[in-house]
C-alpha cells in the first residue's frame, strides 16, 4: 500500500528542554516579518519540548542575528521554513548565521521543511480537499504543484519536481504536473496541455505572500481552463510536525 508519510523521527537520546536546546525557525520574510512561521513557532512552543523556540526571517525583522543574541540556549537548531533547497538556503542563510557560534554556543543548520518527504502527502491531501469542495473526481483532475523556481539555481525547482513524482506514483489523480513562476514550465503552459477535465493547483510556497496570495490567483483568473487553487502549502497546520521532523533528524545520529 502506498503512503507518502515518512517514518516518525526517532526520539532524541536526551530531552531537548532539559538540556537547554533552542529551536529557531527561519522564514524568507513576508511583508517584513516571519509571517506564518510565527504561528508555527507558537504551536511548537506550547508543546514545551525546548528551552527556547523563536521565529526570524532573512528579509525583514527580526533577523537571525538579533534573535540568536537574545536566546540563552547553548545549542540552537535552525530549521528553514523554506520550500526549496536553492540559493537562499545554500548562500543567504549560512551567511546570515556566520559568526553566531563565536560566543561558544553551537548553531546547527537543518534541512528545510520543503525537503521533508511527508510534504508530498500534505500536497496531495490539499488537492483532494479542493476536489471534494468542487465535486470533482480526482482521477479526472490534474494536480499541479506550483513553485517559484529560478534560473539561478536548478535545485530550487528540483524539490517541487520530486514531490510531484511521489504523488504521481500514488496514482490518485488523472495527472500530476509542475509549474513555476520564474522558470519553465509556466502555469499557463502547463494548463494549456491538460489531458484531464480540470486542474487543482497547490502552491509550493512557504507562506501566502504576493506569490501565493496574488500571482497564482491572477494566472488562474486569466486561464480559459477550469482550475481551482488550493492555496500555499506552507500555511498548513501540519507544518509544525514537519519542522520538528527536521530538527530531530539533526539531533539523532544516523546509524
Backbone torsions as a table, in degrees:
resi	resn	phi	psi	omega
1	UNK	NA	132.2	-176.3
2	UNK	-79.3	138.7	172.9
3	UNK	-142.9	144.3	178.3
4	UNK	-97.1	-2.9	-178.8
5	UNK	-83.0	130.1	178.2
6	UNK	-80.0	165.5	175.7
7	UNK	-61.8	143.9	179.7
8	UNK	-61.6	144.0	-179.6
9	UNK	-63.9	145.4	177.8
10	UNK	-65.4	146.6	176.5
11	UNK	-67.2	138.3	180.0
12	UNK	-66.4	152.8	-177.8
13	UNK	-67.0	-26.2	178.7
14	UNK	-119.7	157.4	178.4
15	UNK	-79.6	119.0	-174.7
16	UNK	-57.2	-42.6	-177.4
17	UNK	-68.1	-43.2	-177.0
18	UNK	-63.0	-33.5	-177.2
19	UNK	-96.6	13.6	171.2
20	UNK	69.8	30.5	179.6
21	UNK	-79.8	144.1	178.9
22	UNK	-114.0	151.1	178.0
23	UNK	-122.6	126.6	176.9
24	UNK	-120.4	117.9	178.4
25	UNK	-98.3	118.9	-175.2
26	UNK	-109.2	121.5	177.2
27	UNK	-99.3	165.6	173.2
28	UNK	-62.7	-41.5	-174.5
29	UNK	119.8	125.0	-179.2
30	UNK	-126.0	116.4	-178.7
31	UNK	51.8	40.1	174.3
32	UNK	86.4	4.4	-179.4
33	UNK	-142.5	-179.3	-178.1
34	UNK	-74.2	-10.9	175.4
35	UNK	63.1	-136.0	-174.8
36	UNK	-63.4	-21.7	178.8
37	UNK	-58.1	-32.1	178.8
38	UNK	-65.6	-36.9	177.5
39	UNK	-68.6	-40.5	177.9
40	UNK	-63.2	-40.1	178.5
41	UNK	-63.3	-41.5	179.1
42	UNK	-61.6	-39.2	179.3
43	UNK	-66.3	-40.1	179.3
44	UNK	-70.4	-38.7	-179.3
45	UNK	-60.2	-36.3	-179.0
46	UNK	-65.2	-19.9	179.6
47	UNK	-74.6	-19.7	179.1
48	UNK	68.2	27.9	-176.4
49	UNK	-82.5	-26.5	-171.6
50	UNK	-126.8	156.3	179.2
51	UNK	-66.5	-32.6	-177.4
52	UNK	-152.3	131.3	178.1
53	UNK	-132.0	122.8	-177.1
54	UNK	-141.0	166.6	177.9
55	UNK	-119.9	149.6	175.1
56	UNK	-147.3	179.3	177.3
57	UNK	-148.2	152.1	179.2
58	UNK	-71.9	-40.7	-177.5
59	UNK	-113.1	102.0	-177.4
60	UNK	121.1	-160.6	-178.3
61	UNK	-129.4	148.2	0.6
62	UNK	-80.2	143.6	179.7
63	UNK	-87.2	166.5	-175.8
64	UNK	-56.2	-43.5	-176.9
65	UNK	-63.4	-42.6	-178.0
66	UNK	-67.4	-36.6	179.6
67	UNK	-70.8	-46.8	-179.4
68	UNK	-59.9	-34.5	-179.0
69	UNK	-64.1	-21.4	179.4
70	UNK	-101.3	0.5	178.2
71	UNK	-91.4	136.1	-178.1
72	UNK	-94.2	-7.3	-178.3
73	UNK	-65.4	137.9	178.4
74	UNK	-77.6	-20.5	-179.0
75	UNK	-131.8	121.3	-174.7
76	UNK	-123.8	131.3	178.2
77	UNK	-107.1	123.0	-178.1
78	UNK	-101.4	116.0	177.0
79	UNK	-106.6	114.1	179.2
80	UNK	-71.5	126.2	173.6
81	UNK	-86.2	59.2	179.0
82	UNK	-113.3	152.5	175.9
83	UNK	-89.9	-28.8	-173.6
84	UNK	-118.0	159.4	176.6
85	UNK	-102.9	59.9	-175.6
86	UNK	-108.8	-144.1	-172.4
87	UNK	-60.4	-43.9	-177.7
88	UNK	-62.0	-40.3	-178.9
89	UNK	-73.5	-41.6	-172.1
90	UNK	-87.0	-21.3	-177.3
91	UNK	-120.7	-56.5	-171.7
92	UNK	-69.0	-47.4	-177.7
93	UNK	-67.4	-45.8	176.3
94	UNK	-56.9	-37.0	178.5
95	UNK	-65.6	-38.7	179.9
96	UNK	-69.2	-27.0	-179.0
97	UNK	-91.4	-11.0	-176.3
98	UNK	-59.7	132.3	177.1
99	UNK	86.7	-6.2	-176.6
100	UNK	-76.1	-10.4	177.4
101	UNK	-95.9	6.8	-174.4
102	UNK	-65.9	-25.5	-177.0
103	UNK	-88.7	14.5	177.5
104	UNK	100.8	-17.3	177.6
105	UNK	-78.1	161.8	179.4
106	UNK	-113.7	129.5	-179.8
107	UNK	-116.2	121.3	-177.5
108	UNK	-110.2	131.1	176.5
109	UNK	-96.5	122.2	-179.1
110	UNK	-96.5	172.0	176.0
111	UNK	-73.5	153.4	-176.8
112	UNK	-72.7	159.1	-179.5
113	UNK	-63.1	-29.1	-179.6
114	UNK	-63.7	-20.9	-179.8
115	UNK	-87.1	-5.0	-179.0
116	UNK	-69.2	127.3	-178.6
117	UNK	-58.6	-27.6	-179.2
118	UNK	-66.5	-16.3	-179.5
119	UNK	-65.2	-27.8	176.7
120	UNK	-57.6	-43.2	179.5
121	UNK	-64.7	-37.4	179.0
122	UNK	-67.6	-39.9	177.6
123	UNK	-62.4	-44.1	179.5
124	UNK	-64.3	-43.9	-179.0
125	UNK	-64.0	-38.3	178.3
126	UNK	-63.0	-41.5	179.1
127	UNK	-67.5	-39.7	178.8
128	UNK	-64.0	-39.0	177.6
129	UNK	-62.4	-42.9	-179.8
130	UNK	-66.7	-38.2	175.3
131	UNK	-59.4	-43.2	179.2
132	UNK	-62.3	-41.2	179.3
133	UNK	-64.7	-32.8	-178.2
134	UNK	-93.5	-3.0	-175.7
135	UNK	59.4	40.4	177.2
136	UNK	-100.7	143.9	174.2
137	UNK	-80.6	123.7	-179.6
138	UNK	-54.9	-36.1	-178.6
139	UNK	-71.8	-9.7	175.2
140	UNK	-106.7	13.0	-173.7
141	UNK	-125.6	141.4	172.1
142	UNK	-94.4	131.8	171.7
143	UNK	-93.3	124.8	177.7
144	UNK	-111.2	117.0	173.8
145	UNK	-85.3	112.9	-172.5
146	UNK	-103.9	109.5	-179.2
147	UNK	-110.8	177.6	178.7
148	UNK	-81.2	-56.2	-179.9
149	UNK	69.9	162.5	175.2
150	UNK	-165.9	144.1	176.7
151	UNK	-75.8	-14.2	-176.7
152	UNK	-72.9	-29.8	-177.3
153	UNK	-146.4	110.0	-178.1
154	UNK	-58.6	-27.0	-178.6
155	UNK	-64.7	-21.7	-178.8
156	UNK	-61.5	-40.9	-179.7
157	UNK	-88.2	-17.6	-174.6
158	UNK	-63.8	-34.6	-178.6
159	UNK	-65.6	-45.1	178.2
160	UNK	-62.9	-41.2	179.2
161	UNK	-62.8	-39.7	179.0
162	UNK	-62.8	-44.5	178.5
163	UNK	-65.1	-39.0	178.3
164	UNK	-61.1	-39.8	178.2
165	UNK	-64.1	-40.8	178.4
166	UNK	-62.8	-44.5	179.9
167	UNK	-64.5	-40.7	-179.0
168	UNK	-61.3	-37.2	-179.2
169	UNK	-68.0	-20.2	176.8
170	UNK	-75.3	-18.5	173.1
171	UNK	60.2	39.1	178.7
172	UNK	-94.3	-24.3	-175.5
173	UNK	-113.7	160.1	178.9
174	UNK	-61.4	-34.2	179.3
175	UNK	-161.8	155.8	175.3
176	UNK	-129.8	125.6	-177.5
177	UNK	-129.5	168.7	172.7
178	UNK	-121.9	155.0	174.3
179	UNK	-148.9	157.2	-176.8
180	UNK	-138.3	158.7	175.6
181	UNK	-81.3	-40.3	-171.6
182	UNK	-116.4	15.3	173.7
183	UNK	-154.6	167.6	179.4
184	UNK	-80.9	149.2	-2.1
185	UNK	-83.8	146.2	176.9
186	UNK	-77.5	166.1	178.8
187	UNK	-63.6	-45.3	176.8
188	UNK	-57.5	-39.9	178.9
189	UNK	-64.1	-44.8	-179.6
190	UNK	-63.7	-43.7	-179.2
191	UNK	-68.2	-30.6	-178.1
192	UNK	-67.8	-21.6	-177.9
193	UNK	-108.4	24.5	179.3
194	UNK	-59.0	142.2	173.9
195	UNK	-111.6	6.5	179.1
196	UNK	-117.5	175.3	-176.2
197	UNK	-72.0	-31.5	-176.6
198	UNK	-155.1	176.9	-178.4
199	UNK	-139.8	147.9	169.9
200	UNK	-115.1	125.4	179.7
201	UNK	-102.1	125.6	175.9
202	UNK	-111.8	123.7	-177.6
203	UNK	-73.8	120.8	176.5
204	UNK	-88.0	60.8	-177.7
205	UNK	-124.2	147.8	-178.1
206	UNK	-75.0	-21.6	-176.3
207	UNK	-152.9	178.0	178.6
208	UNK	-67.0	-70.4	177.4
209	UNK	54.0	-172.4	-179.0
210	UNK	-72.5	-31.9	-179.2
211	UNK	-69.6	-52.6	-176.1
212	UNK	-75.3	-23.0	-174.2
213	UNK	-99.9	-26.2	-174.5
214	UNK	-123.0	-49.5	-172.5
215	UNK	-63.3	-48.8	-178.0
216	UNK	-66.1	-48.8	176.9
217	UNK	-57.2	-36.3	178.6
218	UNK	-64.5	-44.0	179.6
219	UNK	-63.9	-37.6	179.1
220	UNK	-69.4	-36.4	179.5
221	UNK	-65.2	-28.6	-178.9
222	UNK	-87.4	-7.9	-174.9
223	UNK	-88.7	137.5	176.7
224	UNK	-77.1	-8.5	-176.8
225	UNK	-84.4	146.0	175.5
226	UNK	-73.1	110.7	-176.3
227	UNK	-146.8	148.1	179.7
228	UNK	-126.5	151.0	-178.9
229	UNK	-107.7	125.4	-179.8
230	UNK	-89.0	-4.1	178.8
231	UNK	91.1	174.5	-179.4
232	UNK	-77.1	136.3	-174.8
233	UNK	-71.7	-25.2	-176.0
234	UNK	-67.6	-12.2	179.2
235	UNK	-91.7	-0.5	-177.5
236	UNK	-60.6	144.3	-179.8
237	UNK	-72.3	-9.5	175.7
238	UNK	-82.6	-8.7	-175.6
239	UNK	-61.3	-35.3	177.0
240	UNK	-56.1	-35.2	177.2
241	UNK	-62.3	-40.2	-179.2
242	UNK	-70.3	-34.8	175.9
243	UNK	-61.9	-43.1	178.2
244	UNK	-64.6	-39.7	175.5
245	UNK	-52.1	-48.3	-174.5
246	UNK	-66.6	-36.0	179.0
247	UNK	-73.0	-45.5	-178.2
248	UNK	-65.0	-30.3	177.0
249	UNK	-62.9	-31.9	178.9
250	UNK	-79.9	-29.7	-178.8
251	UNK	-71.0	-37.8	-173.4
252	UNK	-96.2	122.9	177.4
253	UNK	-61.3	142.3	176.9
254	UNK	-77.3	124.2	-177.1
255	UNK	-84.4	NA	NA
